[in-house]
Amino acid sequence: MKRFALLAFFVLPIWSQTPAVSELSAFFPGGGINGNSHRLEFAANRTKTLEVEGDWFSTNTRVQLFRGYGSNGAVSGIVQEWQILLTGRTEFGEIAVRLVSFPFAKCLDALASIAGSLAIQPCNTSAGQIWVLRRDPATGGFWIISYFYGLALQASSWNDGAAMLLTPVSNEPLQKFRMMNLGRLSLLESFSLFEFQDYQIFSRAFPARSVAASWYNNGASVVTKSPSPGCYDRWRLAAYDTYNEYGATSSRSSVLALFSLRPGSFDYCRPGAAAEIGYSYMGSPNMPITMWSFYRGVNQGWQVIPSRNTGYAHIVNTVSGMVLQANGNAEWTVITQAPFTGAPNQEFIFSAQSMFP
């Protein structure tokens, strides 16, 4: 049943497009891939949800069906929270994602199982960690389909603790999901280019260093350095899908473009180039983040999701599905992309700045 029996690593087609706002809204009700975590409930029984087994005596890797709760004895309901990392599209045009357990910072993996059920594993570039969200118009829900196998995620029964398996896609209610937006962290709005909210972005691992474009020309590296006055280590967010030259409507559901700033008229900072991962490096970890003129490239889309440490966030490239990573305390250290781990050098804080340098 394997679609790619010999495939060890996964690279999305470079022509895959970033999902539009309307498509994302179908999966993320209430607005929001940015600044939120989610619960994956069953469309036929919203009291049942997907969780990682989380009691003190478990492995904290087994994935199972369980009733939704705020707490279950010593177990917090946080074990039922998931981060959704957009990962572009498949060659068939469907939205691809990684599903990350919020408390354990590991990815749902179709190639791993424990105690007869699917499991989470450290996030990597394996095709086994890529999942397709496919709408079901009949229920308003969706299937979660393994890109590697082409099979749907399905619970073995409605009983608490039921195993999660991979089975052929069907109308079985145990394989259709709905998403609840938990709104864990209202981190950022999505702004047009001409709404004046600027940010400095600081690394949690290296708090004396801010994220900056090393220069404003195409191909310039994104680095960490000591913060400085002026525009050059400031950033502005734009609603990626609705962007146009004269501004855009704010949209919390949108993918973001991340613009570095440079001096403009009347002492304002204005957007310059956009952060991106090079086309040929989309599926490659440890590759540098660079700046380029904004052309709505699929590699120029980003989402901002909350970390487990309040106030901090991870910045995810919405095609590679990898996150920004700070790599040292030295001045002008290049920032790269890496598989999600939840580590401090992948956490950033956004500090709002005034409209003037």
Secondary structure as UniProt FT lines:
FT   TURN            5..6
FT   TURN            14..15
FT   HELIX           21..27
FT   TURN            29..30
FT   TURN            34..35
FT   STRAND          38..42
FT   TURN            43..44
FT   STRAND          45..52
FT   TURN            56..57
FT   STRAND          62..67
FT   STRAND          71..72
FT   TURN            73..74
FT   STRAND          75..76
FT   HELIX           77..80
FT   STRAND          82..89
FT   TURN            91..92
FT   STRAND          95..101
FT   TURN            102..105
FT   STRAND          106..114
FT   TURN            115..116
FT   STRAND          117..121
FT   HELIX           127..129
FT   STRAND          131..136
FT   TURN            137..140
FT   STRAND          141..146
FT   TURN            147..149
FT   STRAND          152..155
FT   TURN            160..161
FT   STRAND          163..167
FT   HELIX           173..175
FT   STRAND          177..181
FT   TURN            193..194
FT   STRAND          198..203
FT   TURN            207..208
FT   STRAND          210..213
FT   TURN            218..219
FT   STRAND          221..225
FT   TURN            232..233
FT   STRAND          235..239
FT   HELIX           240..242
FT   TURN            245..246
FT   TURN            252..253
FT   STRAND          256..263
FT   HELIX           265..267
FT   STRAND          269..277
FT   HELIX           279..281
FT   TURN            282..283
FT   TURN            285..286
FT   STRAND          288..292
FT   HELIX           298..300
FT   STRAND          302..306
FT   TURN            310..311
FT   STRAND          313..317
FT   TURN            318..320
FT   STRAND          323..325
FT   TURN            331..332
FT   STRAND          333..334
FT   STRAND          336..338
FT   HELIX           344..346
FT   STRAND          348..353
//
